[in-house]
Amino acid sequence: MPVDKSQIKEFEKAVVDGIELTADWNRMFDQRVVFDYDPNGAMDKVTDIPGGESMGWCYQCGQCIPVCPVDIAGGDYGPLKIFRKLQQGIELLPDPDLWKCTTCMNCLRVCPKAVNMIEIMPATREAAVLDAKVPKELQDVFESTFEYGNPLGESPRKRADWVTETGSTVSTMKDLARPVDMLWFVGSYPSYHARGKDASRALAKVLNLLGADFGILGTEEKDDCDSFRLAGETGLFEEFAEYNIKTFKKYKVKKILLTDPHALNAFRKEYPKLGGDFEVIHYSTFLAPLMDKLDFKKKLNYKVTFHDPCYLGRHNGEFDAPRNVLKAIPGIDLIEMGRCRENSYCCGGGGGGMWLDGFMSDHVNERLSEKRVREAVETGADVLAVCCPYEVSRFEDAVKSTGNEGKLIVRDIVELMEEALG
């Protein structure tokens, strides 16, 4: 009920039940700023957006805060904290909180009311994108991807150059001119980034040793764009998805092998909505049952700890395959970090976070990748093993920035396979 300001009085001195109250005490009855706005307005602006409805379901149990990787890194964050800000009338769209979420899904895992940030954040960010309220470094990547077909801003004509550069034996679908058992969707970072190319070379070698019948799209491949969808660029995602689906159908693709868990998530959950229903499999899931078919020449003798990618683990339920691959490599001693499997920590690259390190540096005490590297070092491991293209570069940078060079090396699990194969 609105407060009648005329009824608010301040007395120089008041006596209540024989106790003298000075003006400092009765000034508490002054009008507050809380009466100057509708506290429901900010919440409604989120819950009225299709996909944002569950933000209003929070009943403030607080279970989300201890598992939020951004809060753990000093970001003062989590669905509950956003909910309370909205209750106070602080709008989300212009607030930096809109861009901190990495969509890691750990909050949804523990939320009894299913407050779904995986739907809330993309929906709300889409509204911000349409209103041109996007951090500049993310906007720059949107534009690079639109123009070049990849977020690194590299020429689309060079997308398959990694094959000759690394001495790999891989054919494009165009050159094969026939259906194959499996299309390998390489992805942008494994095609262009120096460390991504290392993993691509290793995977190509393993696939050839296994006698797999596969091909790649080469210059016909474009980014899967799932991270951009989560960052609010729905139009860019749909345009690229429709292009990729059309290309898959042109080559009569039935099964797709993925390097990137984000692409796996897109092809499995989002592409079918646009008419692209294919069998998809992450390379670790594909390789795990085939490890006994490989003739390993070298015993590695490494202590290895493994980082679960959010989009392979929590989002798509694959925890065992990467570990089974690692355990099958001769000499590897697998050591788990405290946060692993369902409760694994986030590298910080999801939901657009891959391109927001500059923005995030103003809102956390340390990068999420740096926090994760510290956790890996604490295990006493020699190697931090990964199976997501975002993670090699993120963790290698974090090893340097945390002063752990010489203590920990970062390797894709297929690179460890290549080393053991000799």
Residue pairs with C-beta under 8 A, 6 or more apart in sequence:
2 35
3 31
3 35
5 31
8 29
8 30
8 31
9 26
9 29
10 23
10 26
10 27
10 29
10 30
11 21
11 23
11 26
12 22
12 23
13 20
13 21
13 22
13 23
14 20
14 21
14 25
14 26
15 21
34 88
37 89
38 89
39 87
39 88
39 89
41 89
42 85
42 86
42 87
42 88
42 89
42 90
42 91
42 92
43 55
43 56
43 86
43 87
45 91
45 92
45 93
46 52
46 55
46 56
46 86
46 92
46 120
46 124
47 53
47 55
47 56
49 123
49 124
49 127
50 123
51 119
51 120
51 122
51 123
51 124
52 119
52 120
52 123
52 124
54 113
54 114
54 115
54 116
54 119
54 120
55 79
55 82
55 83
55 86
55 115
55 120
57 113
57 114
57 115
58 79
58 80
58 83
58 113
58 115
59 113
60 80
60 83
60 84
61 80
61 112
61 113
62 80
63 110
63 111
63 112
64 78
64 79
64 80
64 107
64 110
64 111
64 115
65 71
65 78
65 80
65 81
66 72
67 106
67 107
67 109
67 110
67 343
68 75
68 77
68 78
68 79
68 106
68 107
69 102
69 104
69 106
69 345
69 346
69 348
69 368
69 371
70 77
70 78
70 100
70 101
70 102
70 363
70 364
70 368
71 77
71 78
71 81
72 345
72 371
73 364
73 365
73 366
73 367
73 368
73 371
74 364
74 365
74 366
75 100
75 360
75 363
75 364
75 365
77 97
77 100
77 101
78 107
79 107
79 111
79 115
79 117
81 97
82 92
82 97
83 115
85 92
85 95
85 97
86 92
92 98
92 124
93 124
93 127
93 128
93 131
93 133
94 133
96 359
96 362
96 363
98 121
98 124
98 125
98 128
99 125
99 135
99 138
99 352
99 356
99 359
100 360
100 363
101 117
101 121
101 351
102 310
102 346
102 348
102 349
102 350
102 351
102 353
102 368
103 117
103 118
103 121
103 122
103 230
103 310
103 350
103 351
104 310
104 314
104 346
104 350
104 351
105 117
105 118
105 310
105 314
105 315
106 310
106 314
106 343
106 346
107 115
107 117
108 114
108 115
108 116
108 117
108 118
109 314
109 342
109 343
118 230
118 315
121 230
121 351
122 229
122 230
122 231
122 232
122 234
122 351
124 232
125 230
125 231
125 232
125 352
126 232
126 233
126 234
127 232
128 134
128 232
129 231
129 232
129 233
129 234
134 142
134 232
135 356
135 359
137 355
137 356
137 358
137 359
138 231
138 352
138 355
138 356
138 359
140 355
141 151
141 228
141 355
142 228
142 231
142 233
142 236
144 150
144 151
144 152
144 153
145 151
145 223
145 225
145 228
145 236
145 240
146 236
147 153
148 154
148 155
148 156
149 156
149 159
149 221
149 222
149 223
149 240
150 156
150 159
150 188
150 191
150 192
150 222
150 223
151 188
151 223
151 354
151 355
152 188
152 189
152 192
152 193
154 192
156 219
156 222
157 219
158 192
159 191
159 192
159 218
159 219
159 221
160 170
160 172
160 191
160 216
160 218
160 219
162 168
162 186
162 190
162 191
162 192
162 197
162 200
162 201
163 170
163 204
163 216
163 218
165 197
166 197
166 198
166 200
166 201
166 204
167 201
168 200
168 201
168 204
168 205
169 204
169 208
170 184
170 204
170 215
170 216
171 215
171 216
172 215
172 216
172 217
172 218
172 219
172 220
173 180
173 183
173 215
173 216
173 217
173 218
173 220
173 251
174 218
174 220
175 215
176 215
179 251
179 252
179 253
179 254
180 213
180 214
180 215
181 212
181 213
181 214
181 255
182 212
182 213
182 214
182 255
182 256
182 257
183 214
183 215
183 216
183 217
183 248
183 251
183 253
183 255
183 256
183 257
184 203
184 207
184 214
184 215
184 216
184 256
184 257
184 259
185 216
185 217
185 221
185 224
185 256
185 257
185 258
185 259
185 263
185 267
186 200
186 216
186 217
186 221
186 259
187 196
187 223
187 224
187 258
187 259
187 260
187 263
187 389
188 223
188 389
189 196
189 260
189 389
189 390
189 393
190 196
190 197
190 199
190 200
190 259
190 260
190 389
191 197
191 200
191 221
193 389
193 393
195 392
195 393
195 396
196 389
196 392
196 393
198 412
198 415
199 259
199 389
199 392
199 412
199 414
199 415
200 259
201 418
202 412
202 414
202 415
202 417
202 418
203 259
203 283
203 414
205 418
205 421
206 287
206 294
206 414
206 417
206 418
206 421
207 214
209 294
209 421
210 290
210 293
210 294
214 257
215 251
217 247
217 251
220 247
221 244
221 247
222 240
222 243
222 244
223 240
224 240
224 241
224 244
224 260
224 262
224 263
224 266
224 267
225 233
225 236
225 237
225 240
225 241
225 266
226 237
226 262
226 263
226 265
226 266
226 270
226 311
227 262
227 349
227 350
227 351
227 352
227 354
228 236
228 237
228 352
229 236
229 237
229 266
229 270
230 350
230 351
230 352
231 351
231 352
232 352
237 266
237 270
238 274
241 266
241 270
241 271
241 274
241 276
242 274
244 271
244 276
245 271
245 274
245 275
245 276
248 256
248 276
248 278
249 276
253 278
254 278
254 279
255 278
255 279
255 280
255 281
256 267
256 278
256 279
256 280
256 281
257 281
257 282
257 283
257 286
258 264
258 267
258 280
258 281
258 282
258 283
259 283
259 389
260 388
260 389
260 390
261 282
261 309
261 310
261 311
261 312
261 315
261 316
261 387
261 388
262 311
262 350
262 388
262 390
264 280
264 281
264 282
264 311
264 312
264 316
265 311
265 315
265 316
267 276
267 278
267 280
268 280
268 316
271 277
271 278
282 312
282 316
282 318
282 321
282 387
283 387
283 414
284 312
284 318
284 321
284 322
284 325
284 387
284 413
285 318
285 321
287 321
287 325
287 414
287 417
288 320
288 321
288 322
288 324
288 325
288 328
291 324
291 325
291 328
291 329
292 328
294 417
294 421
295 421
296 329
296 330
296 420
296 421
296 422
297 420
297 421
297 422
298 330
298 331
298 419
298 420
298 421
298 422
299 330
299 331
299 420
300 329
300 330
300 331
300 332
300 416
300 419
300 420
301 331
302 331
302 332
302 333
302 381
302 382
302 383
302 416
303 333
303 335
303 379
303 380
303 381
303 382
303 383
304 326
304 332
304 333
304 334
304 335
304 381
304 382
304 383
304 384
304 385
304 416
305 334
305 335
305 336
305 337
305 376
305 379
305 381
305 383
305 384
305 385
306 322
306 323
306 326
306 334
306 336
306 340
306 384
306 385
306 386
306 413
307 337
307 344
307 345
307 347
307 372
307 376
307 384
307 385
307 386
307 391
307 395
308 314
308 319
308 322
308 340
308 341
308 344
309 347
309 386
309 387
309 388
309 390
309 391
310 344
310 346
310 347
310 350
311 350
311 388
312 318
312 322
312 387
312 388
313 319
313 341
313 342
313 344
314 342
314 344
319 341
319 342
322 385
322 387
322 413
323 334
325 413
325 417
326 332
326 334
326 385
326 413
326 416
327 334
329 416
329 417
329 420
330 420
331 420
332 416
335 379
335 380
335 381
336 379
337 344
337 345
337 375
337 376
337 378
337 379
338 375
338 378
339 345
339 375
345 368
345 371
345 372
345 375
346 368
346 372
347 368
347 369
347 372
347 388
347 390
347 391
347 394
347 395
348 354
348 357
348 360
348 367
348 368
348 369
348 394
349 369
349 388
349 390
349 391
349 394
350 390
353 360
353 368
354 390
354 394
357 367
360 367
360 368
361 367
367 398
367 401
369 391
369 394
369 395
369 397
369 398
370 398
370 401
370 402
372 395
372 398
373 384
373 395
373 398
373 399
373 402
373 404
373 408
374 402
374 404
376 384
376 395
376 408
377 402
377 404
377 407
377 408
381 408
382 408
382 409
383 408
383 409
383 410
383 411
383 416
384 395
384 399
384 408
384 409
384 410
384 411
385 411
385 412
385 413
385 416
386 392
386 395
386 410
386 411
386 412
386 413
387 412
387 413
387 414
391 410
392 410
392 411
392 412
395 410
396 410
399 405
399 407
399 408
399 409
399 410
